[in-house]
Amino acid sequence: MSEPGTRGAGLKWVGRSIRRLEDPALVTGRGRFTADLPAAHWLRFVRSQVAAGKIVKVEVPGSAAVITAVDLSGVKPIKPMLHKFNYKPVSQSILADGVVRFTGEPVAVVVARSEEEAEDIADQVEVTIEETEPVIDARDALHAGAPQIHVEAPGNVIVEGVMTTPDFDKVWASAAKTVTVNARSRRQNATPMEARAGHAAYDPSTGRVTLTCTTQMPHLTRTAIADVLGMPEADLRVIAPDVGGGFGQKMSLAAEYVVLVWLARKLKSSVAWTEDRRENLIAGFHARDQSIMLEAAFDEGARLIALKSDVISNIGAYSCFPTTCGVEPLMAMAEMPGPYDFRAYSCRARGVATNTCTMAPYRGVSRPVITFVLERAMDKAAAAFGLDPVDIRRRNLIDTFPYTSASGLVFDEASYKQTLEMAVNAVDVPAFRKRQQDQRAKGRHLGIGFATFSERTGYGSPAFAARGMEITPGWENVVLTVDPSGFVEARIGSSPHGQGLSTSLAQIIADEIGIAPQHIRVVHGDTDNTPYGWGTFASRSLVISGGATLIAARKVRAKLIRIASHLLEAAPHDIVLEDGEAKVAGTDRSVTIMDMARQAYTQTHRFKGEVEPGLTETGSYDPAGTFSNACHVAVVEVDTETGRVHIEKYLVAEDAGRIINPMIADGQVHGGIAQGIGNALLEEIIYDETGNILSSTLADYLPPTAHEIPPIELHHLETPSTTSITKAKGLGEGGGIGAPAAVINAVNDALAPFGVEIDEMPATPQRIRAVLRAKEQAA
Amino acid sequence: MSEKTAITLSINGHDHAIRVEPRRTLADAIREDCGQTGTHIGCEHGVCGACTVIVDGEPVRSCLMFAVQAADKEIRTVEGLAKGDELHPMQQAFMNHHGLQCGFCTPGFLMLAVGVLERAPNISDEDLLDVLSSNLCRCTGYQNIIKAVRAGAKEMRSK
């Protein structure tokens, strides 16, 4: 652990594990979260208790203040748009308008003086719904005659991507062997520890409303709500205070926040809503729920030559804003080829509406699923060729860059083969295989699983534009100011919520302008005080906000040097900025940054018009994107009597380019792996056939505890990115992308002696026992 | 709805005279009636442990206790861990070992760890893991929480 404030000449801040600037408030209970704010009015949403039906009537007790869709006439629906892939624009009313499409959909909202009172009244609101037949499974929703979720989308297909490379059939026909994976990744909930919450306060002096909410994208939340309510954006300020985790769930627009702003304006007062855990689990956006059929063709040398896939993504009842429901199936189509070298690819990827909670991006977006499917295919092929799983990956990983994938993605310099070898050496595969044999003889079933993958990160507007998104995110702006006291403030459009971005950006700034991170404050999450930006999601903030920060810091540096050149009467190229001072190299002449900053505002006449007043610069960055990579290895033991999986060892060799703060980077990988292990073994939102949710508490929906996560061993390579000006790549999602594949491959390796396979996640004890039992019964 | 009862909650050595409904949870009373918002509510089902506080020396899920049950007991919350500007060794250990990311679950983990270690300073690593598995964190994958708590425990023993 490096101690802050120990910087000496020549020492760099980037690359050091300094403690986070965010932490002192958070460990002392002085964090400021949305639900901490007092309010005059509290809301309770009355939610549909059935999956599908027509609202007949809503009966309200006595004089209670209850708002329904009728009251919101004039408020536009949420209607995200995609201009490609046969997208069918569907609308979501802010409160259900005549029809309910999933259990948990808000039908009415109670306004009361306390949360308790609002809940009491909500219990007495009688909603009569004439039930209609629901459809829960996306494959059922594709059947002819299935109930139609939206009239705009006959057949329930909301989006459909199709691609086939030239000569696909010819290549396919030449295959020596093919393998098939018929995989399923069940439904999850991102489960941030802080569920959603919002607080809207009306300011009678200006007529403005301030919405404080637990969002990952404050600026776009403001744009979207102003659009829906038909109000000037200037009348709305959105604040994302401390946010208790997001993982994608807090990126999509919550209809509940629209209601808050509408009510604050109507009541000219403050109104608040704190989602409870049950609401979050049933209605706070879901994730995954994909069925993928993947076929892989290999030549006689076990080289992958073609992939064919059919992706069915259950998108739930509505299309999430801003990404649209295309985000899952289209990501699957673009990234299915993974880090393997082959040319022939065919894919059909559909997003299908059902009577289930709306899907939104969740850490990894499709890639935890497609990586699991592709890595299963590699292991099946290894078995078919009688090869070791490591060997088949060695034969197929890409190693020349830039590499254009079969789906057209351009991979920058990375270390796919090197990280595989690094992981293989660290885990000692031959020793494991011997132990596996010995233990099998004793009735204990160990398995090892590998996952090699790429993680596309830090992509700018061209990548989003390629998806045809009406709202095309990508760039970020940073405004960097040295104030007259010499303190530095960076105002950013990103909106970190646990990633330690303030610390990492301060390290980047510190190196450029020679000032310690303790003198740098990063301001985020407030539309009044930060430049427009897209927020924090898609492993983008360190690359894009980091790049914009570096650009702004270089400009500030250049200006400080111009100022120093005037004040010290030296040539700019003789000036060195470090340790809070500008020095003339080879002399004892110097001036502090504090002095220079003061003079940049108060002594501008000294610069003879050659330096603009003030000390503020802007950086803007919109990169093409860069690919991180890693190899994950899991060693598990499966108890074949109970179906329980114990993870004995977990090891990662990863490469995310230049690492700004290794401690923070490792923390991101750890957290991702834990979520990936949850994906692989534990977490499942379960609907019954009527569309009722059976997993509505954290005792039923099971994020891993400290018991389920083994010690994680990390090994690092740093291949500097050539497409990111800080040379850093993103790494927020990789842990969650690799872990499901590694764990499920390990489980299958353990089960190999039984001649059974499991290609469904989570691989719960029940599912593992079911495949074993089916085999026993067949025998 | 029912009538409110007058009670006194002693939080971090300060008495708060409040009036609460019998159904008011301790978590809500600490946050809303006493204004101590460092204690967070994650599930209200007693599963996640984000709301853990120390009541009469024992870690308690404050969402599972009624405020009236805590009347006249000694309640400690995250706000009371530091002595002035001097952080509690466990707070310092969480910072040193990156035992937090978003920080929402952190007060609960701090109070759980401190509450257990004050009673069992020499707890084994295995038992400590058992204890820590009673709270949920979604960000850290627990690696650095475990590291931090072990380091904090060592520091607490040496004081």
Contacts between the chains, C-beta under 8 A, distances in Angstrom:
chain1	res1	chain2	res2	distance
A	1	B	96	5.7
A	19	B	95	5.4
A	19	B	96	6.6
A	19	B	98	7.9
A	20	B	95	7.2
A	20	B	98	7.0
A	22	B	103	7.3
A	23	B	94	7.3
A	23	B	95	4.5
A	23	B	100	6.5
A	23	B	103	7.6
A	24	B	95	7.2
A	25	B	103	7.9
A	26	B	100	5.8
A	26	B	103	3.1
A	26	B	106	5.7
A	27	B	78	7.7
A	27	B	87	7.0
A	27	B	91	4.2
A	27	B	94	5.3
A	27	B	95	6.0
A	27	B	100	6.8
A	27	B	103	7.5
A	27	B	106	6.1
A	27	B	110	6.8
A	28	B	38	7.2
A	28	B	78	6.8
A	28	B	79	7.0
A	28	B	81	7.3
A	28	B	82	5.7
A	28	B	87	7.3
A	28	B	91	6.6
A	29	B	36	7.3
A	29	B	37	7.4
A	29	B	38	2.0
A	29	B	39	7.3
A	29	B	77	6.7
A	29	B	78	3.8
A	29	B	79	4.4
A	29	B	107	5.6
A	30	B	38	6.9
A	30	B	79	8.0
A	31	B	38	7.5
A	31	B	103	5.2
A	31	B	104	7.7
A	33	B	37	7.5
A	33	B	40	6.9
A	33	B	104	6.8
A	35	B	31	8.0
A	35	B	37	7.9
A	35	B	40	8.0
A	35	B	41	7.2
A	36	B	31	7.5
A	36	B	37	3.9
A	38	B	32	7.9
A	116	B	1	7.3
A	116	B	21	7.1
A	116	B	23	7.6
A	117	B	1	7.0
A	120	B	1	6.1
A	191	B	138	5.9
A	192	B	102	7.4
A	192	B	104	7.6
A	192	B	138	6.0
A	193	B	40	7.8
A	193	B	42	5.0
A	193	B	48	6.5
A	193	B	50	5.9
A	193	B	102	7.1
A	193	B	104	4.5
A	193	B	105	4.8
A	193	B	136	6.5
A	193	B	137	6.9
A	193	B	138	5.1
A	193	B	139	7.8
A	194	B	40	7.1
A	194	B	42	7.1
A	194	B	102	7.3
A	194	B	104	4.5
A	195	B	42	7.7
A	242	B	102	7.5
A	242	B	103	6.5
A	242	B	104	7.8
A	243	B	102	6.6
A	244	B	40	7.3
A	244	B	102	5.0
A	244	B	103	7.3
A	244	B	104	3.0
A	244	B	105	7.8
A	245	B	101	7.6
A	245	B	102	4.4
A	245	B	104	6.3
A	245	B	138	5.2
A	245	B	139	5.7
A	247	B	138	7.3
A	276	B	44	6.1
A	277	B	42	7.1
A	277	B	43	4.2
A	277	B	44	6.3
A	277	B	45	6.4
A	277	B	48	7.9
A	497	B	102	5.7
A	498	B	101	3.8
A	498	B	102	3.1
A	498	B	103	7.0
A	498	B	139	5.2
A	499	B	101	7.1
A	500	B	101	7.1
A	663	B	98	4.9
A	664	B	98	6.9
A	666	B	98	7.7
A	667	B	98	5.0
A	667	B	101	6.0
A	667	B	139	7.6
A	667	B	140	6.1
A	667	B	143	7.9
A	667	B	144	6.1
A	670	B	140	6.0
A	670	B	141	3.5
A	670	B	142	7.8
A	670	B	143	4.5
A	670	B	144	6.9
A	671	B	101	6.5
A	671	B	138	7.4
A	671	B	139	4.8
A	671	B	140	5.5
A	671	B	141	4.8
A	672	B	141	7.5
A	673	B	141	5.6
A	674	B	138	7.9
A	674	B	140	7.6
A	674	B	141	3.4
A	674	B	142	6.7
A	675	B	138	7.3
A	675	B	141	7.9
A	697	B	43	7.1
A	697	B	45	4.9
A	697	B	47	6.6
A	698	B	43	5.0
A	698	B	45	6.3
A	698	B	47	4.0
A	698	B	48	5.7
A	698	B	136	6.8
A	699	B	45	6.5
A	699	B	47	5.2
A	703	B	136	5.7
A	703	B	138	6.1
A	705	B	132	8.0
A	705	B	133	4.0
A	705	B	134	7.5
A	705	B	135	7.8
A	705	B	136	6.4
A	705	B	142	7.6
A	706	B	129	5.8
A	706	B	132	4.4
A	706	B	133	4.3
A	706	B	142	4.2
A	706	B	145	7.1
A	706	B	146	6.4
A	707	B	129	6.7
A	707	B	130	7.6
A	707	B	133	4.1
A	709	B	141	5.4
A	709	B	142	5.1
A	709	B	143	7.3
A	711	B	143	7.0
A	712	B	141	6.7
A	712	B	143	5.6
A	735	B	141	7.5
